[in-house]
């Protein structure tokens, strides 16, 4: 978990730094930070015991579905997101992103 947490923090810092540097060139930089989600890799990467409780520690009490991430990506790609840069969007079931 230490390496995962450090990586999340690094991605957040990189997003903000790149946004500051590239916004004057018309390039927006944002990130979506997903929490526990059901993806095809979950059964490969996690033991059955871990899979039984995946996402239960979130305030919402369950793991997310991939379709629940779509809205954040669509927002960032849409005209409505055109004034967003340096944004860190948590889709985490209510868990703090950092």
CORFENMO-V129627 format. One record per residue. SS is DSSP state (H for helix, E for strand, L for the rest). NEAR is the number of other C-alpha atoms within 12 Angstrom. Layout:
SS&NEAR + SS&NEAR
This chain:
L&7 + H&8 + H&9 + H&12 + H&16 + H&14 + H&15 + H&24 + H&19 + H&18 + H&25 + H&26 + H&21 + H&21 + H&28 + H&23 + H&19 + H&24 + H&26 + H&21 + H&17 + H&18 + H&20 + H&12 + H&11 + L&15 + L&18 + L&26 + L&32 + L&33 + E&32 + E&29 + E&30 + E&32 + L&35 + L&34 + E&28 + E&25 + L&21 + L&12 + L&13 + H&22 + H&16 + H&12 + H&13 + L&17 + L&13 + H&12 + H&11 + H&17 + H&22 + H&16 + L&19 + L&26 + L&25 + L&21 + L&20 + L&21 + L&16 + L&17 + L&18 + L&22 + L&31 + E&27 + E&22 + H&21 + H&16 + H&22 + L&27 + H&18 + H&20 + H&26 + H&24 + H&16 + H&21 + H&25 + H&20 + L&15 + H&10 + H&13 + H&20 + L&19 + L&19 + L&26 + L&28 + L&28 + L&29 + E&29 + E&31 + E&25 + E&29 + L&31 + L&27 + L&23 + L&23 + L&18 + L&23 + L&21
